[in-house]
Amino acid sequence: MGLNRMGRDRYRDEIGYAFKDLNNDGIPEMMILSSGYVVLGIYTLENGVPVLLDTYWERHRCEIDKDGILYTHGSSGACDHSW
């Protein structure tokens, strides 16, 4: 069953973005965020072209510290985890 018009509007209002130069190379990365500041994706520019660095979801999460370091945690849902 697809999303109705109300469903699409609800999700659109829960997603935003922010720019920050995470690796201090002079190019601000774009972070796609949920309304709770959960990182959903990160883009950068390479030779002026947007490049997706990674996407994140419930079982593959990302946190960014004050120095721009990305910490990721993944889980298969069983006993298999990655950091």
GUVOKE-885196 format. One record per residue (C-alpha): x, y, z; residue number from 1; residue in one letter. Coordinates in nm, 2 decimals. Layout:
<sites>
<site><x>X</x><y>Y</y><z>Z</z><num>NUM</num><residu>a</residu></site>
...
</sites>
This chain:
<sites>
<site><x>0.00</x><y>0.00</y><z>0.00</z><num>1</num><residu>m</residu></site>
<site><x>0.15</x><y>0.33</y><z>-0.10</z><num>2</num><residu>g</residu></site>
<site><x>0.16</x><y>0.65</y><z>0.10</z><num>3</num><residu>l</residu></site>
<site><x>-0.13</x><y>0.89</y><z>0.05</z><num>4</num><residu>n</residu></site>
<site><x>-0.08</x><y>1.26</y><z>0.01</z><num>5</num><residu>r</residu></site>
<site><x>-0.10</x><y>1.31</y><z>0.39</z><num>6</num><residu>m</residu></site>
<site><x>0.18</x><y>1.06</y><z>0.45</z><num>7</num><residu>g</residu></site>
<site><x>0.41</x><y>1.22</y><z>0.20</z><num>8</num><residu>r</residu></site>
<site><x>0.36</x><y>1.56</y><z>0.36</z><num>9</num><residu>d</residu></site>
<site><x>0.42</x><y>1.43</y><z>0.71</z><num>10</num><residu>r</residu></site>
<site><x>0.76</x><y>1.28</y><z>0.60</z><num>11</num><residu>y</residu></site>
<site><x>0.86</x><y>1.59</y><z>0.41</z><num>12</num><residu>r</residu></site>
<site><x>0.82</x><y>1.80</y><z>0.72</z><num>13</num><residu>d</residu></site>
<site><x>1.04</x><y>1.57</y><z>0.93</z><num>14</num><residu>e</residu></site>
<site><x>1.35</x><y>1.59</y><z>0.71</z><num>15</num><residu>i</residu></site>
<site><x>1.59</x><y>1.88</y><z>0.68</z><num>16</num><residu>g</residu></site>
<site><x>1.96</x><y>1.94</y><z>0.61</z><num>17</num><residu>y</residu></site>
<site><x>2.26</x><y>2.12</y><z>0.75</z><num>18</num><residu>a</residu></site>
<site><x>2.60</x><y>2.22</y><z>0.61</z><num>19</num><residu>f</residu></site>
<site><x>2.94</x><y>2.18</y><z>0.79</z><num>20</num><residu>k</residu></site>
<site><x>3.29</x><y>2.12</y><z>0.67</z><num>21</num><residu>d</residu></site>
<site><x>3.34</x><y>1.79</y><z>0.86</z><num>22</num><residu>l</residu></site>
<site><x>3.70</x><y>1.72</y><z>0.74</z><num>23</num><residu>n</residu></site>
<site><x>3.83</x><y>2.08</y><z>0.72</z><num>24</num><residu>n</residu></site>
<site><x>3.91</x><y>2.07</y><z>0.35</z><num>25</num><residu>d</residu></site>
<site><x>3.72</x><y>2.39</y><z>0.28</z><num>26</num><residu>g</residu></site>
<site><x>3.42</x><y>2.21</y><z>0.13</z><num>27</num><residu>i</residu></site>
<site><x>3.11</x><y>2.20</y><z>0.35</z><num>28</num><residu>p</residu></site>
<site><x>2.94</x><y>1.86</y><z>0.36</z><num>29</num><residu>e</residu></site>
<site><x>2.56</x><y>1.84</y><z>0.34</z><num>30</num><residu>m</residu></site>
<site><x>2.40</x><y>1.63</y><z>0.61</z><num>31</num><residu>m</residu></site>
<site><x>2.04</x><y>1.51</y><z>0.56</z><num>32</num><residu>i</residu></site>
<site><x>1.88</x><y>1.49</y><z>0.90</z><num>33</num><residu>l</residu></site>
<site><x>1.55</x><y>1.39</y><z>1.06</z><num>34</num><residu>s</residu></site>
<site><x>1.36</x><y>1.63</y><z>1.29</z><num>35</num><residu>s</residu></site>
<site><x>1.54</x><y>1.46</y><z>1.59</z><num>36</num><residu>g</residu></site>
<site><x>1.88</x><y>1.54</y><z>1.43</z><num>37</num><residu>y</residu></site>
<site><x>1.93</x><y>1.17</y><z>1.33</z><num>38</num><residu>v</residu></site>
<site><x>2.18</x><y>1.16</y><z>1.04</z><num>39</num><residu>v</residu></site>
<site><x>2.02</x><y>1.00</y><z>0.73</z><num>40</num><residu>l</residu></site>
<site><x>2.28</x><y>1.08</y><z>0.47</z><num>41</num><residu>g</residu></site>
<site><x>2.60</x><y>1.28</y><z>0.40</z><num>42</num><residu>i</residu></site>
<site><x>2.70</x><y>1.44</y><z>0.07</z><num>43</num><residu>y</residu></site>
<site><x>3.02</x><y>1.62</y><z>-0.03</z><num>44</num><residu>t</residu></site>
<site><x>3.15</x><y>1.78</y><z>-0.35</z><num>45</num><residu>l</residu></site>
<site><x>3.42</x><y>1.62</y><z>-0.56</z><num>46</num><residu>e</residu></site>
<site><x>3.53</x><y>1.84</y><z>-0.85</z><num>47</num><residu>n</residu></site>
<site><x>3.21</x><y>2.04</y><z>-0.81</z><num>48</num><residu>g</residu></site>
<site><x>2.99</x><y>1.73</y><z>-0.84</z><num>49</num><residu>v</residu></site>
<site><x>2.78</x><y>1.61</y><z>-0.54</z><num>50</num><residu>p</residu></site>
<site><x>2.89</x><y>1.27</y><z>-0.41</z><num>51</num><residu>v</residu></site>
<site><x>2.69</x><y>1.06</y><z>-0.16</z><num>52</num><residu>l</residu></site>
<site><x>2.93</x><y>0.95</y><z>0.11</z><num>53</num><residu>l</residu></site>
<site><x>2.68</x><y>0.71</y><z>0.29</z><num>54</num><residu>d</residu></site>
<site><x>2.32</x><y>0.67</y><z>0.40</z><num>55</num><residu>t</residu></site>
<site><x>2.21</x><y>0.57</y><z>0.74</z><num>56</num><residu>y</residu></site>
<site><x>1.90</x><y>0.40</y><z>0.89</z><num>57</num><residu>w</residu></site>
<site><x>1.79</x><y>0.23</y><z>1.21</z><num>58</num><residu>e</residu></site>
<site><x>2.04</x><y>-0.06</y><z>1.18</z><num>59</num><residu>r</residu></site>
<site><x>2.32</x><y>0.15</y><z>1.03</z><num>60</num><residu>h</residu></site>
<site><x>2.35</x><y>0.47</y><z>1.24</z><num>61</num><residu>r</residu></site>
<site><x>2.59</x><y>0.76</y><z>1.23</z><num>62</num><residu>c</residu></site>
<site><x>2.69</x><y>1.01</y><z>1.50</z><num>63</num><residu>e</residu></site>
<site><x>2.91</x><y>1.31</y><z>1.43</z><num>64</num><residu>i</residu></site>
<site><x>3.13</x><y>1.45</y><z>1.71</z><num>65</num><residu>d</residu></site>
<site><x>3.23</x><y>1.81</y><z>1.75</z><num>66</num><residu>k</residu></site>
<site><x>3.55</x><y>1.76</y><z>1.55</z><num>67</num><residu>d</residu></site>
<site><x>3.36</x><y>1.62</y><z>1.25</z><num>68</num><residu>g</residu></site>
<site><x>3.45</x><y>1.25</y><z>1.31</z><num>69</num><residu>i</residu></site>
<site><x>3.19</x><y>1.01</y><z>1.20</z><num>70</num><residu>l</residu></site>
<site><x>3.10</x><y>0.72</y><z>1.43</z><num>71</num><residu>y</residu></site>
<site><x>2.89</x><y>0.45</y><z>1.27</z><num>72</num><residu>t</residu></site>
<site><x>2.72</x><y>0.14</y><z>1.42</z><num>73</num><residu>h</residu></site>
<site><x>2.56</x><y>-0.13</y><z>1.23</z><num>74</num><residu>g</residu></site>
<site><x>2.36</x><y>-0.44</y><z>1.33</z><num>75</num><residu>s</residu></site>
<site><x>2.22</x><y>-0.73</y><z>1.13</z><num>76</num><residu>s</residu></site>
<site><x>1.95</x><y>-0.76</y><z>1.39</z><num>77</num><residu>g</residu></site>
<site><x>2.11</x><y>-1.07</y><z>1.53</z><num>78</num><residu>a</residu></site>
<site><x>2.44</x><y>-1.09</y><z>1.71</z><num>79</num><residu>c</residu></site>
<site><x>2.64</x><y>-0.93</y><z>1.43</z><num>80</num><residu>d</residu></site>
<site><x>2.75</x><y>-0.57</y><z>1.50</z><num>81</num><residu>h</residu></site>
<site><x>3.00</x><y>-0.33</y><z>1.34</z><num>82</num><residu>s</residu></site>
<site><x>3.15</x><y>-0.01</y><z>1.47</z><num>83</num><residu>w</residu></site>
</sites>
